Amino acid sequence: MKVICFKNHTELSVFAASAIALAIKNKPSLTLCMASGETPALTCDLLVKNLTEEQVDYSKITFLGLDEWVGLPPENEGSCQYFFRKKIFEPLQLKASQYFLFNALAEDLNAECLKMDALIAEKGGIDIMLVGIGMNGHIGFNEPGTSFTSISHVAALDEITKTVGQKYFTQQTALTRGITVGLGHLLNANKVLLLANGSKKAGVIKAAVEGPVTEIFPASIMQQHTNGFVLIDEEAGSLLDKSKLS
Ligand code: PGA
């Protein structure tokens, strides 16, 4: 794992978007698994800009959504599906055959997990995974205590996730379960970018990077990834031992 600190959120987003665009140029059939949320929003916008302006052929990529709130319809503006439609699929005009998102309304959520796992296997694994970090150290809906070998699964949400998650919704929304790609998939991904910005993430970044590697704190899994990059801004890195930065 490498930790790279940027001046601000814009600079780290420029870096992340360029890294993904370059990876698509080098491997047009790239499988990309991405988180939604406040942190990666600018990276998504810049990725669309880069791919369009540089006329990169992205017609063969496969896009996987990292997670979804169980029970939310896709038209709910706080859903991950809504985020990706507006930020990636519509601007890039991706074909429906190029992406897979968990259907959070499915009666059989386990079948959704199996579909995701089968697709990841069919593609030969995830090439790039871009994730954020929650205020409890979660990655996707891999909540504290999730096994590092987990595959796609449905998770009961942690209290912190339910509370912090309200920021995505215009009105109070009942959040109980999430469906998510697992930490085993993250460990097996060729490359992982974990993004964090702002002083509110300083504590969780310190725990992820310098704390013990433990399933109690899911983001500490990054320390085990040989091609993992923690991309932070100065505020998120403010509590770190500066000698650990690349
Ligand atoms: P955020 O979400 O990017 O909106 O802060 C991070 C997360 O909970 O994974």
Boltz pocket constraint, residues with backbone or C-beta under 6 A from the ligand:
constraints:
  - pocket:
      binder: B
      contacts: [[A, 35], [A, 36], [A, 37], [A, 38], [A, 39], [A, 40], [A, 132], [A, 133], [A, 134], [A, 135], [A, 138], [A, 139], [A, 140]]
      max_distance: 6.0
